[in-house]
Amino acid sequence: MVSKQQLVKFEAYLACSGDKDVLDISNLLFKIAAQPNDKRKVELYGVPVRIDKVEELTLDDNTLKKYPDMKLIYFHMSKLRDDGIAITKQNIDDLVNLNLEADEYIAEDISCIFDVKNSVLFVQRNFHSLSPVGIKTYLIEMKKKMDNETITLDFKPVPDKKIISKLKKVDSVRKLELSFGYDSYKQFNLPLKKYLGVMGEIFDKFGNGVNVSLVLSAGYKKDNPFKKENTTDAIQGISDDNSIFSKAIISGKTGSMPVEKYDLINGKLQTKYSFSSVKKVSGTTKRIHLDQDSVRDVMKELYLDRATGSSKPFMELVIENLH
């Protein structure tokens, strides 16, 4: 048997009811969970969505001693459609791997943990699953259905304030994506203007009112044209003047690791974990659906024990980056 790994990202969002006011969504989650299965379904963007499970996680005495009043609520959501791999019936919550029948949908699921004390949503990010905006919309629509009330809810991403130190470890930059206005270009610091070189002269010819979207790519050549010393200066320059950019994304890699994107404007705090996703049995490759209980347990460990690539729990990193 041969297995492959699927790298899954997890992000944190602050639950808010306004610009500054945080919001506790735990009661809303349990009220939704108490509804009959068919009453928990909301159609978003033409696809039915529902919460399948809500539970308070059990915390040991050591955790409660370290984090008094800590309360974590796990919930699982599925986006249901009629093609794909992971399957669930309309009136059954469990995900299974079966051939589709008339009353079955494909389930693109997502696991979340809500930290009641800090009003933080810790969420699994899948490419096809529900986004934090979708989760927000679902909760708002369910509140309308159950109580005929409209709530103000937003999930604001927790920023990664140490993204520059992470970028300095990147030894191979592959792409630089920038968007800015000409007025902003005139405010560029010297390292940035030097990095853009003769392209700056082209911007000068267009003048005011021009918006620029620029992509610099290393292509497929063996010799990377992005020199580390110049790139480091440019990255620091972008960080120092990030208010003049509408977009600033660096794509790069460290050693043999995969290429990653670093958003200098909207960079989000995240952690990662590798799960087994594909296996070969008797010469046949089979995709393994991520077990929601396994994902839940890993998320709990990452949040309270130690985040991947850090000596600290992800919860502590969240608090540090919120203040």
HUFEN-V257839 format. One line per field, one symbol per residue. burial: + if it has 24 or more other ideal C-beta (glycine too) atoms within 12 Angstrom, else -. Layout:
burial: ???
//
This chain:
burial: -------++++++++++----+++++-+++-++------+++-+--+++++++++-+-+-------+--++++++++++++--+++++----+-+--------+++++++++++++-+++++++++--++++-++++++++++-++----+-++++++++--++-++--+-++++++++++--++--+---+--++------+--------+-+-+---------+----+++++++++-++-++-++++++-------++++++-+++++++-+-+----------+++-+--++-++++++++-++-+--++++++--++-
//
